Amino acid sequence: MKTIPVPVTITIVLISILAAVFPSLTSLLELDFQRAAQGEIWRWISGHVVHFDWSHFFWDVSMFATLSAICESKYRRAYAPILVGSILVISLSLAIVCPEIRCYRGLSGIDTMLFGWWVIDWIRTNLHAKDLPAAGLGGMMLLGLVGKLGYEAVFHQTLFVQSAAFVPLVEAHIAGLICGATAALGVPIVQNWTRVRQPISV
C-alpha cells in the first residue's frame, strides 16, 4: 500500500477548502485573539487555514500547496514540527506587535516562511557546492521577497491579493521570513550535530 507523499500539505489544503465551502467553520477556526487568550487555544493554529474571501483563499492556498509540497518532500521529518512552530511564532508575534487587531486569517505568513526556508536553503546548498550562478539566482529570489515585503510595509497592501475584506499584515510575513531563515540555517546544524552524536557500531 502506497503512502501519501505529502500528507501534511494535503490535510491543510483540504481543511482550507472545507472552511471556504462552509463559511460557518470560519468563526470557529479564525484566530480571534481574545478568544484564543481565554482558552480556545486551537485558534492559534487554525486561524491560518481560513480566509476572508475567495481571492484571499485562491492566492494563499495555491501558493501554500506548491511551496508546502516542495518543502515537505525535501525536509520530511523536520517539516511538521517546523511548520507548527512557525504557525505559533507568527500567531504570537501578531498578538504582541498588533494588539489592535481583533482576528487573523490566512496562510500568507506560512507561505512566506516556506518560500524563505526553501530559497535560503537553496542559496546555502549551492554556495557549499560552489555553484555561484545557482546561488545568485536564489539571491535574486530572496531579494524579490524582501522587495515584496517592503512594498507591503510602505503601501499597506498586498502585492497579489486585492481585497477590501481585510487589512494586510506585513508583520505576519516578516515573522514568516524570520522563521523560514531560522529553519534553513538551523536544520542543517541540527542534522550535522545528530550525525556526530550517533554511536559508531563495531
Secondary structure, DSSP 4 states (H G I P E B T S, - for coil): -PPPSSHHHHHHHHHHHHHHH-THHHHHHSEEHHHHHTT-TTHHHHGGG--SSHHHHHHHHHHHHHHHHHHHHHHGGGHHHHHHHHHHHHHHHHHHH-TT--EE--SHHHHHHHHHHHHHHHHHHHHHTT-HHHHHHHHHHHHHHHHHHHHHHHHSS-SS---SSS---HHHHHHHHHHHHHHHHHHHHHHHHHHHHSPPP-
